[in-house]
Amino acid sequence: MKLTVKLLDIANRGVLLHSTDAQSMRVRDGDRVQILDEATGKTAQAHVDTTSSLIEPGVIGVYRPVNATLAVDEGTPVEVRGAERPASLSHIKKKMDGGRFTKDETMDIVRDIVNDTLSPGEITAYVTASYINGLDMDEVEYLTRATVETGERLRFTRHPVVDKHSIGGVPGNKITLLIAPIIAASGLMIPKTSSRAITGAGGTADLMEVLAPVSFPALEVQQMTQKVGGVIVWGGATNIAPADDKIITYEYPLRIDARGQMIASVMAKKFAVGADIVVIDIPVGRNTKIESVPEGRKLAREFIELGERLGMRVECALSYGESLVGRTIGPNLEVHEALAVLEGATEPNSLIQKSISLAGIALEMAGKAAYGQGAEVANDLLRSGKALEKMRQIIEIQGGDPTVKAEDIVPGEYRFDVRAPQDGYVIELNNSALVTLARLAGSPYDHGAGLEIHAKKGTRVKKGDPIFSIYADREWRLERAIEVGRTLMPVLVEGMVLERIPPERWV
């Protein structure tokens, strides 16, 4: 059928047909069509939405992502035909029924995700099926390799190349802002590609964006790393493992991070940037992704095995995850805290010790420190100011202000202090509840939103002492966080009444 193009500035991989045209073509919502521009020979496949009012019969509404392939102008005549369902849908159905993906099936799915052949609902089905039925180690390897092969790769002439990753699950885990400059200051290269928040209140890319742009193509990431020794960038802009960032988009609203998918996600990015040495941080504890040490050891062995299959040396560190790292949650608050440590602050100890411990493992693996001496070498690089100078170089090469100081990074203007209802000790900090409050306050999209913890687990408090503060850039978000916080009980003080009926407001 010949139809005339109407360009629609909507970020949806699809096209819009008038219902009468769709009926004539025997296609329905969710079916696929092939669009051909006979003048240029360019084609694109897209799923169908229908309308009886937004466009006229004889017109096809082409959404922005589809036109990135077609490159047609308003009013261009195109040929539109029904298209077959991609084979990957059958593969996804097999996984939904408890089956296993083959290598070729995995490649089909990943290629269709990268090429935007699958609709949002179909990708969600893939994510859900992988979450419910899991992926074995062969499937994880297939997914890792397919994710790398469908994107760009970095290729360095100087080795070793170092990388690190935290699987997340513990709030305030801003350690990359210290580890990356420490490793780069040692003379090693660390092309750190990071994710935005999935289940947390701020991914590393969200934090670094406070200091500098984080969106760069792969070649530029490689060049910047070669020049200053390291970068901290958003992996989604590099076209490195592009399928992964598309999958994360559909994991995000469900707040899920499927184990096999997570392992493949981490290792694909390390493999794609050319890493020889990888350190994985696995936080362990209640209200984290990994709740027990035995489970953490099992996950570590899976990372190490996959690393061996891919030719990378991997070591994992099980870290304490029942309390946040440092005292802050949210982009501006966490960046302020990290910069302060780089500038010489001796607190918070949890942030400093975790950062130098993990950096130390990498230094030992790379031969920059003797076994057992890595943390000491990392601490020297931190305390000497070399890490700060390297961080300034990283900020500058990414287009930020290298003279920025911790004091320049401020939280949101709206604040609420949650105070101790009685004398006692703080006996619990609920990580998931704290993250929920930070997100309700606007984090990570509102950089000033987040939490500052004044009394961590084990701290003695008196009635009326501030336990934590909620910050927000918008007053209505603060009010919403306060409202929900009354029911979440994110912090418990010894002897606290857990609930009062009818409820009372925080005072």
N, C-alpha and C positions, 0 to 999 in steps of 0.2 A: 504494500500500500504506500502511495506517495503522500507524504505529510510535510507541512511547513514548520520549521523550527521556531519556537518561542523560548528564549533563554530565561531560565529561572535561577536566581541567585540563592539557591538553597543547597546546603552541604549534605546532599543525600545521593547515594549512588543509584539513581533510578531515573525514570522518565514518567511524565504525566500524559495520559491519553484521555480524550473524551470518551465517555462510556459507550456512545454509539460506534466510534471507531474500534474500541476494544472488542465490542460484540461482533463486529464485522470480521475482525482478525481472529476471533475465537480465543481471546486471552482475557484473563481475569487478574484482579489485584494479586500481586505476588508471583505471577508468571513472568517469563522473560521474553524480551524482544531483541533482535539484532538490528542496529541502525547503520545504514550505509550512506556515506556521502559520495555519490557517483562521480562528482567532479574531481575529488582528491583521492578516492579509493580508500579513505579511512573508515574503519568500522569500530563499533563499540557494542558491547552487550550490557543490558541493564534490566533490572526488575521493574515491574509496572505498578504504578498507582493510577487510579481512575477518578474522574470527576464528571459531573454533569453541568458545572457552572463556571469553573475557573478558567477554562480554555474553550474555544469553539471547535466543532467538528472540523477535521482536516488539518488540525494543528497538533504538534507534539511538543510538550514542555520538556526541555532538556535541562536537568539539574547541573549545577556547576562542576562536580567531579566527573560526570560523563563527558561534558564539553572539554575538559582538560585533555581527553583522548581524541575527541572528534575535531575540535578547533573550528566549529562552524559559526557563522554569523547569524544574527537574527534574520528570519525570513528565508534561510537556505532550504531548498527542497531536499528531502532525504527519503530513502527507501526503508520501510520498516516492515520486518517480518517476525513471525513467532520463532522462538529459539528453544532448543531442548534444555531440559534441566541438566546442570553439571553433574558428572559422575560422583563428585565429592559428597553430594547429598546422600547417596546410597551408603558411602563410607561412614558418614556421621550417624545414619540410622543404625548401622551395624554396631557402632560403639554404644548407642543408646540401648541396644538390646544385649549389651554385655560382651561384645566381640572385641577383637584386637585389630589395630591398624597395621597394615603392612608398610614397608618402606615407600612403595609407589603410591599407596593410598594417602599416606601422610603428605607426600609431595603434592598430590592433587589438591588436598585441602589447603595447604599453606599457599600454594600458587594462586588458588582461587581467592583466598583472603587478601593477598597482596594486590591482586589485579581487580579487587572490588567486584568479583563475580558473585560472591555470596551476599545475600541481603543481611541487614542487621539481625533479623530474627533467626536466620540460619547460622550465623556466627555464634549467637547466644546459645543455640542448641548444641553446637560443638563444644563451647565452653562448659555448659552444664553437663553434657555427657561425659566429658573428660574428668570433671569434678566428681561426679557420682560414681563412675565405674573405674576411674584411675587409669594410669598409664604405667606399663612395666618398663624395665630399663631399656629394652630394645626399642620400644615405642618412644621413650624419652630421647634416645640417641637419634632415631629417625627424625623426630621433631626438631631437635637441635640443629642437625645438619641441613634440613630443609629450610629452616629459618635463616641460616647463614647463607645458603646458596641462592636464595631469592632476594638478597640484598647486597650492599656493597661491603667491602672488607678493607681494613687498613693493613698496609704491608711496610714494616720497618726494616731498615738495614742494620740497625744497631739493637743488640739484645743484651740482657733479657728485658722483656717488657713485662711490667707488673700490673696487676689489677686487684681490686678487692670488691667485696659485696657483702651487704647485710641483708638477710632474708626478711627483716622487718618484724613487726609485731610488738615492738617496745617503743613507746613514744620518746621524742626528744633525741633520737639517735643521729645526732649531727656530726658524727665522727669523721666522715669523709672530708669535711672542711678542715680537719687537722691532718688526717692521714695522707691525703693526696699531696699537700705541700711538703710534709716531712719526707715522703718517699722521693719526690722530685728533687728536694734539697740534697739528698744523698747522692745524686748523679744518675739515678734510675729514671726510666720513663714510665708514666702512668697516664694513659689516655682514658680518663674516667668518664664513661658514658653512664648516665643515671636516669632513673625513672621519676615521673611525677607520682604524687600520692595515689595509692590504690585503696588501701584500707586505713591508712594513717592520716595525720593532720598536716603532713608536709613531706614530700619526697625530697631527695637530695637536689634534684633539678629545680624544685620550687624554692629551696633555700638559696641556691647559688644565683637564682634569678634576681634576688634582692641586691646582689653585688654587681652583676654583669649579665649581658645577654647569654643565653645558653643554647640557641638554635643555630647550628652550623652544618654545612654539608660535610661528608666524610673526608674529602680531600683536605679541607681546611682544618679539620680536627687533627689529621695526621701532621700537617705542616706546623700547626701551633705547638703540638706535643714535641716535635723534633726541635723546635726553636727554644722553648722554655722548660721542657721536661715533663709537663703535665697540663691537663685541662680538666674542668668539671663541667660537662655539657649534658644537654637533654638528648638521650638516644633517639627519641622520636623524630628529630629533625635531620638526622644523619643519613637516613636510608640504610643504616646498619641494622640488620634483623628487623625490617619493617613490619613483618607479620606480628612480631611480639607486641609492638606498641598498639597495633590495631586490636589484638586480642585483649590487651589490658583495658582498652576503651569499653569492652563489653563485660569484663570482670568487675569494673569499678562500681556500676550501680547495684550489682549483686553482692558487693563486699566479699567476694571470694577470691582465693588465690590457690587454685588447685595444685596439689603437691608436684605431680609430674610436669605440669605446665610451668610451675615456678622454677623447678630445676632446669628445664630446657631454656626458659627465659634468661636465667642468670648465665648459664654456660654458653648459650648462643652468642650473647653480647661479648663475653670474654674471648671466645674463639674468633669472632669477627674482627675484633680490634688487634688480633695478633698476640694476645697475652701468652707468655711462657709460664708465668708464676701467678697463681691466684690464691688469695686468702678469703675465706668465707666466714663471716660472723653469723653464728646461730644463737640468738637469744633464747634462753630456756627459762620457763617458769609459768606460774598460773597467769591466765589472761593473755598469754602470748600465743604465737602460732605453734610453738613446740613446748608442750607443758612438762615434759620429763626428760631427765638426762639420757635414759636409754633410747628414747625416741630421737633425741638430738644426735646421739652416736650413730643411729641407723641412717639418719639423713646425711650425716657427714660421710659415711661410707659410700652412699649413693653419689654424692658430689665427687668424691675421690675416684670412684669407679668410672664415672662419665668422663672425668678429666683424663684418665688413663686411655680411654677409648679415643679421645680427641687429641692426645699428645700434649696435654698440659699437666704441670705439677700443681696439685691442689692440696692445701692444708686448711682445716677448719678449726675454729675456736668456739667452744660452747661458752657463752657469756651469760652473766646474771641478768635475767629479764623481768624480774618481778617489780622493778622500780624503774622509772624513767631515767634516761642518761642525762646527767646535769639537772637543771631545775626548770627548764623551759620547754614549751611545746608551741609550735607555730613559727612561720618563716622569720619575721623580724626578730622575735625574741631569741630564737635559736642562733641566728646569725650573729646577733649582738654577743651572745655568750661565747660562741666559738672565736670570734675576732678578739674578744677580751683575753682569752687564753693564749692566742697567738701573740698578743701584745705583752704578755707576761703575767697575767692573773694566775694565781696558784689554786684557785677554786673554780668550778666544782671538781672534786677529786674523781668522781665517777667518770666524767667526761675525759679528763686527762689520762687516767690510768687505762681506760679502755682503748683510747686512741693510740697511746704509745705501745701498748701490748700488741695490738693487731699490726701496727706499722712495724714493730720489732720482729714479728714473725716473718713478714715480707723481706725485711732487711737480712735476716738470717738465711732465708731460702735463696736470696740473690747473692749471697757471699759478701755482703756489706757489713756483717757483724758475725762474731762467733756464736755458736749455739748457746742459748741462755743469756746472751748479752744484747740481744736486739732491742729490748725495751730501753735499756740504758743508752744505747746509741741514738734511738729515736728521741728520747728525752733531751739529750744534748743538742740535737738539731732543733728541737722546740725551744729550749731555754736560751740558746745562743742567738736567737733572732733569725736564723737561716730559714726556718720554715715560714716565718712572717714575710721575709723578703721574697721568698718563692711564691707565696700566696699573692702578694702584690703584683708579681710578674704575670701570674695566671689571670688575675682580675684585669690587668691592663691589656693583655693580648686578646682577651675576650670582649674588650670594648667597654669595660667598667672604669671606675675612678680608683686608681691604685693608692691614692692618699686617704681613702675612706678609713674611718676609725670606728671602733665599737660604739662610742658615744653618739655617732651620727645615725645609728640605726635605732629607731624608737618604736615602741608598741602603739597600738591603737589608742585613740583619745578617750574612749569610754571604758570604764573600769569598775569592777565590783569585787570586793574582798569577802571571801568566805572565811568566817572566824570560828574558832574552837568553841563549842557549846559548853565546855566544862574543862577543868584541869585534867591532865592525863598524858598519855603517850599516843602518838599516831601509830596505830597498829596495822593499818592496811591502806595502800594506794591501789585503786583499781585502774589498771592501764586502759582497758577498753572504755571505761566510763570517762576517764580524763580525755581520751581522744574524741569521744562523742561530744563532750562539752566544747572542745576546741573547734571542732567542725561546725557545731551549731553557732559558735561565735563568728564564723566566717572563714576559718583556716581550711585550706591553704590559699584560696583565691584572694581573700583580703589579707595582705601580708602583715598587717598590724594585729590581726586576731590571734588569740592563743591563750595559754595559761602560764603563769609563773608560780612555781611551788615554793612556799616558804618553809614548810615543815615536812620533811620526808619521813619515811617509816623509821620508827624508833626515836623520833624527836619528842622531847618533853614540851608540852604547851600548857599555857594557862588560859582560863576562860577569857574569851575575847581576843586572843592572839590570832593574827591572820594565818590561815593554813595555806590558802592559795588565792591568787587573783585571776580573774577572767578579764581579758582585754578584747575589745572589738572596735572596728572602724565605723560600724553603724549601730546606732542605739537600739534599733529593734532586734538586731541579732543578739546583742547582749541580753536583752530582756527575755528572749527565747531561751538562751542558754541557762539563765537563772531559773526560769520556770521548769525546765527539764531536769536541771541539776538537783532540785529538791527531791526528786524521786530516785535519782541514780545512786546517791550516797557514794561518791567516788573516793572519799577519804573517811576512815573510821578512827575515832579517838576512843581509847580505852574507857569502857563503861558507858558509851553513848547509847541513848535511846535510839533505836533504829527507825522508828516510825511513830508519828503522832497523828491521831485521827480525831477530829479533822486536822489537816496539815497546817503547820505554821510556816511563815516566811523566814528565811535566813535574816538574821540581824547582826 
